[in-house]
Amino acid sequence: MNRVHLLPLIAVFLFSGLHPSKVFAMPEAGESACSEYSDSFESYNLERWQDVLLYSRQSGTVGVKDGLLNLRCPKDDPCEIQIYSLFTFEGDFDVQADFTVPVAPEACQFNAGLVIQTLGDEKSYKCYIAGAPGRGLFYRARMDYFGEQNQEKLKGGPSPQTGTLRVVRKAGRLTFLVLDSGAWQETCTFAEPCNEKVRVRFKLQTGDDEKGTQSCPVAVMFDNFAVNACDTIGRE
């Protein structure tokens, strides 16, 4: 697969802990014509996804195996790998994906999950499961502006090794939800508005973006990417 290289406003999160969300009920089955862009990853669809390698000292791997999208980083050096959609969203939308972290690293830093990105990378809204030494797995959210790291970030509650991430944009506001005990729980709502045309990315990053962390081999699998609803979707 071809690899490409990509490139202060401060975001504030409205956050009151992990709590049930009544606002974002799931659309009824078949309600959204956008569902044709959903992907169960039976194969790697080159018409829908492009893999990306960013600022990495060592290359990770991207592929589909046994119906799962696999992102893997090596052991010795920081690594940032992802795939981005070759389709974009305008207006409201609702997307989700399942994740699995087969082995939860205990002594290193990583982030993995869904990123909503404006087309020029002016804004990136990051909805992660993450790992940190001594903490285990947890949910994390971050908004970056023009590539600036950690403009504002949230470290949320604990995450299981297998779960579901969901991102909803409604009236220009993005909300990050997770499936917990069969119910959707709101992790955070980004205060920084997002009205632009955007794409979605799957991402895995390991390394030393925080003091005292170290690199380690990490694998994260994604499955059942679903476009539950949207106003407008199309090829970039």
N, C-alpha and C positions, 0 to 999 in steps of 0.2 A: 504494500500500500504506500502511496505517496505521503510524505510528511511535510508539513509546512510550519514556518515560524511566525508567530503573531506578536505584538507589543505587550484646591481640595475642598472637594465637597464632602462633608461628613454625613454619613447616614446614621440615623437613630432607630433603634428597634423598639417597637412597642411589645413588651413581653411581661407576662405575669405568670410564668411557669407553664408546664404542660397541662392543658386543660381541654375538656371536650369542646368541640366546635359544632354549633347548631347552624351556623351560617352557611357552611359549605357542604350541604347534602350532596351525595353522589347523584349525577344525572341518571335517569332511567336508561336501561339497556336499549341501544339503537337510537337514542335521542340525537346523538351527534353525528353529522356526516363527516366530521373530522376524524372519526375513528379509523378511517382507512390508513391514516398515518401511524397508527399503533404498530408495535413490532414485538413479536414473541421471540425474536432472535433464533429462528430455526436456521438462518444463514446470515452472513454479513452483507447487508444490502448497500452496495456502493452508490445507488441512486438516492439513498436517504442519509448516509452517514459518511463522514471523512475523519480519519484519525489524525491526531496532532501531537507533536512532541515539542514541549516548551522548556527552554532553559535547563535542560537536563544534562548532567555529566555522564550519565549512562542511559541507554535506551531501555524503555520498558517494552512490553508486548501488549498488543491488542488483538483479539480474535474472538470467534464464536465457536464454542465446543459444547456438545450435548445440550443444545438449546439455551445456552447462557452466554451473555457477553462477558468476556474475561478481560480485566485490566490487571497487569502484573508489573510490579517494580522489583528491580534487583536488590541485592543486599548492601553493597558497599558505598554507594553514592546516592545523593538526593536524586529523585526522579519525579517528573511531572508528565503524565500522559492523559489523553482524553480523546473522545470523539465528539464532533459537533454535528448538529443536524444540517442537512442541505435544504431544509424547509424552515419557514419562519412563521411567526404568529403576529397578528395585529389585533388590538382590542382585547377582550376578556378571553381567558383560556383556563383549562384545568388538565394537568398532566400528572402522571404518577409512574413509579417503577419499583419493582421488588429488588432487594439487595441481599447478598449473603457475604459475610466475612468468614471464610472457612476456619481460619486460625486467627484469633485476636492477639496481635502483638502486645507484649507487656512492657517493652523497654524502649519504645521508639514512637515517633510522631508520624501520624498520617491523617489525611483528609480524603474523603471519597463521597461522591453523590451527584446531585443534579445542580447545574449552573444555568441560570437564565442570563443571557448576555445580549446587549445591544450590538448591532452589526459592526460598528466601529470599535467595539470594546470600550466605549466610554463608561459603561456601567456593567458590573457583573454582580449578580445576586446569587450567593452560594449557599446551598442547602445540603448539609453534610451529615454523614456519620463520621466520627473521628476517633482517634486513639492518641493517648499521651501517657508517658511513663507514670506508673502509680495510680492511674485513674481508670483504666479500662476503656470501654467504648462509650461514647456519648454523642448526643446531637449537637451540631454546631451550625451557626449561621454567620455570614459575613457579607458585607457589601464593599466592593472595590470600585474606585473611580479612576479611569485612565491608567490602569495597571498599578495604582498605589495599593500596597498591601495593608491589611488590617486597619482601614480607616475607622471602622467600627465593627465590633464582633460580639457575638453572644455564644457562651458555652451553656448548653441546655442540660437536660436530664440524661440519665443513662440510656444507652441503646442496646437492644439485643443483637446477636450476631446475624439474625435473619429478620427482615422486616420490610416495610413499604414506606417510601418517601412520596410526598405529593406537594405540588406547587400550584397555587391558584392565583390568577390575576383577575381582579374584579374592580372596575372603575379606577384603573391605574394604580392599584395597590397590590403588592405581592405578599402572599401568605404561605408559610412553610408549615405543612402538617405531616404527622406520622400516624401510622396505624398501630394502636396500642389496645390489647385485649379486645379486639374486634370493633373498636370505635376510633374515629378520627380525632386526634388530639392536635390542637394548635400549638406549635412550638414558638413561632414568632410571626409578626407582621412587620415588614420593612416600612419605616416611615418615609424614606426617600421615594417619591413617586416614580412610577415606571409606565410611561405612556408610549414609548417608542416601539418600533418593530423589533422583535427579538428572535433569537434562536435558542435551542436548548443544547446543553452539553452534558455528557457523562465524564466524570473526572476522578483520577486518583493521583494524589501527591504525597510523597514521602520526603523526609529530610529535615533540614535544620532551620526552618523559618521561625523557630522559637528557641531562645537560649537554653542550652542544656539538653537538647534533644539529639537523637542520632538516627542515621538511616537504618533501614532493615527491610528484608523481603516482605512484601505485602501483596496479597491477591484479593481482589474484590470482584464478585460476579453480580451482574444485573440481569433482570428478566422482566417480561411482561410490561414493557413500556406501553402506556395507554394514554391516548388523547381522549379524555372523557367528554370534553366540550370545548368549543372555541368559536369566536366570531369570524375570523378569517385566517386561513392557513394556505400556504403555497410554497412553491420552490423559490429559493433565494434568487 
